Amino acid sequence: MSDMTTGARPDGVRLQKVLAQAGVASRRAAEELIAAGRVSVDGKIVREMGRRIDPDTAVVHVDGSRIVLNEDVVHLALNKPRGILSTMHDDRGRQCVGDLVVERGIVDEHFTGAPRARLFHVGRLDAETEGLLLLTNDGELGHRLMHPSYEIEKTYLAEVMGQVARDLGRRLRDGVELDDGPVAVHSFKLVDSAPGRSLIELVIHEGRKHVVRRLLDEVGHPVQRLVRTAIGEVRLGDQRPGRFRPLTRAEVGGLYRSVDM
């Protein structure tokens, strides 16, 4: 009877074993999660211990967070240095993210020599902007994260010219008209100020080209330095420039959750 339910495979792998292999919990603890109704397969809660699934096709959530079962799926965070292009290859020979992937051994480590085209960056940062860039080989996740309908929050720290007026946050939240349409920030905070310069943090859903720089230039505060510090729940933290790190299971689950996967 259970073999006819969604996601069940008589020739598959037992669900508790799949969860243990994915690093969610020990097999015994995974059984407790299942019994408590905290595990779903293809959108339906599973409570029976004998459920077998195909790890390559089943969509499994624990406590609402997607669990990546395919070991070939990679999610990485890069702290992109200034001057590096957000592309996997540049015909003009300029240094790009793809070069960092090769230099750091990411290709060999995760793909045993597979072409770096299999790994792609999610969104872009212009060459002069530093900070968090996500890389993955999960095409559907990458597409959704970049799609404006999901309104993924991106946090930036910007050093700008001039002293910030008290009403700047309100102006940015209300929206500013640019040549390709209006743009508004989700939140704004003055972090620090000194004569002739200010450090601000802003959160924005937009993904248009150079939108943060154009927005701040429009309100009279040209950007001197710009760093993206977060994408959704993934934060840059103290990660060194030019370094990659694998996302944690919680971070990956948060990204999938933010795009309804």
N, C-alpha and C positions, 0 to 999 in steps of 0.2 A: 504493500500500500504506500509506504513512504517513498518508494522508488519513483512513484508517479508525481510526487510533489515537485514544486519549483526548485530547480538547482540540484535535485538528487541524481546521483549516478551510481548504479549498482557496481560499476567497475572503477569507481573513483576512490578518493582517499578520505578516511574518516575525518570529520570536521575538527574534532579535538586535536588530531595529529597535525592538521594543516595550521591551526592556530598556534600550536607549539612550535612548529617549524618556522613560522613567521615571527617568532619572538614575542608573541603577545603574552603568553604565560606558559607554565608547565602544563603537561597534558592533563594532570589532575585538576589544576586550577582552571584550565579551559573547560573541563567538564562542568565545573561549578558555574562558570559564566553561562554556559548553554542552559543548564538547569534553571538558572535564575531568569532566563528570558532576555539576556543582554546581547545575544548574538542573532543577527539576521543574515539570511542568504537570499540574494536577488529580491530584496525588499520585504521578505517575510520572516517573522521570528521563528527560530528553530529551537526546540526543546529536547528532541529525541537524540540520544547518544549515538545511535547507529547511523546517523546521516552521513552519506558519502557524497563528495562533491568533486568536480573537476576544477582544480586550482587555477587552470589556465583560462577558464571562462566564467566561473562563479564570482559574483560581487558580494563580498562579505563585509559587514559592519559590526563593530563591537561598541556598545554604548553610543551608537550613532556615528562613529568615526570609521571611515573606510580603511580596511586593512589590505595592504599590497601583498599579494600572494606570489606574484611572479618575480623571481629573483633577478630577472633580466631588466626589470623596470628600475630606472635610476632617477633620483631626484637630488640635485646638488645646489648649494648656495655658493656663489662666487662674490668676493669683494673685488669688484672691477676697479683697477687703478685708473687714474687720470691718464689720458692719451691713448688708451686702448679702444679699438673699434668694437662695437657690439655686433660682430659677425663671425661666422665660423671659418671664413676664407676671404681674403682680400686680393683681388687681381693685381693691385698695384704694389703688393708686397708690404703694406703697412701692418704693424703689429695689431693682432686682433685676438678675440676670445679663443678662437680655434687654436692659435699658437700656444696660449696658456694651457689649453686642454692637453696638447701634446707634450709641452715642457714639463708639466706636473705629472705626467704618466697616467692621466685619467683614461685615455683610450685603452691602454694596455691593462690597466687595473680592472676596468669594468666591462670591456668588450673584447679582451684578448686579441687586440690588433684590428678590430673592426673599424671601418671608415668613420672618421669623426662626424660625418654628415648625419649619422644616426642620432647624435646628441645635438639638441638645438636649444637656443636661449629663448626664454619667455619674455617677450617685449624687448625694448631697447633702452639703452642709455647713450646719449651722445658722447663723443670721444672725450670731451672735457668734464663730463659728469662722472663722479665716482660712486661706489657703493654696491648695494645688493642687486645681483642679477641671478635669476633662477635658470637652471639648465636641467633638461629632462629628455627622455626618449618616449615619454607618454604623450602622443600627439593630441589626443582628445582633451587631456587635462590642460596642456599648453594652449590649445585653441580657446578653451573656455576662459582661462585666466586672462587672456588678452581681449576677450569679447566685451564690449562696453556694457552689454545688458546685465552682466553680473556685478558691475560696479566694485571691483576689487580695490580696496584702499591701498594707496601707496604713500609712504611717509618720507618726507625730505627734510634735510637740515640745510639751510641756505645762509651763507654769509653774503650780505648785501651792502651796498653803499648807502650812506645816509642814516639819519635817525628816524626810527619808525614812529609815525603819528599814532595817537591813541585810537583813532577810528579805523586804522588799516585792517584789523581783523574783521570788523563788521563789513567793510567795503569788499574784502575778498570773499567773505561768506555770502554776501548779497549777489556777487557776480560781477565780472568785468568783461566788457565787450572787446574781443580780439578780432583780427581781420577775417578769421574763419569761424566766427561765432562766439557766443558768451561762454565763460568758464567761471566756476565757483569752487572754492575750497570747502572741504568738509569741516576742517578745524584749523585753528591758527594759534600759535603761541610765540611770544617774544622770549627767547632763551637768555640773551645777553645783549648788552649794548656798550659802545665806547664811542668816543668822538669820531664821527665820520663813517661809522660802520655799525651794523646790527646783525645779530645771529637769530634767525627765526626757524621755527619748525612748522610745517604745514602738511596736512593730509589731504589728498586729492584722489578722485576716482578717474580722472581723465588720463588718456594715453596718447593724446595728440603730440606731434613732433615738437620738441623744445617748449612744451606748454608751460612748464614752471618758469623757465627763463623769460619767456615772452610775457607771461602774466606779471611777474615782478618788475620787469622793465616798463610795462605799461603803467604801473602805479608809481613809477619814479624811483625804483630801488633796483638798479642793475645788479645782477648776480656776479659775485667775485669767486665764489666756490659753492658747489652744489653736490650733496651726498644723499643718495637714497638709503634710508636706514631700515625700512621695513616694507614688505609686501604682504598684505593680510596679516596673519599671525606669525609670519617668519620674520625674525629680526636679525640685523647684522651683528649687533653686539660688539665684542672686541676682536672679531675676526680680522686677521691681517690682510692688507692689500695684496691681491694676486693669489690668494689662497682659496681653495675649495674645501667644502665640508659636506658630507651627506646630511640631508635633512633628517630630523628625528621622526619617529613614528607619529608622534603627536602633531608635528608640523605638517607632515604629509596628510594626515587625517584632516587637519584643519583646512588645507588647500582643497581637498576633494569636497569637503562639506560646504565650502564657500561657493562652489560651482555646481552644487546638487548632484554630485557623483557618488 
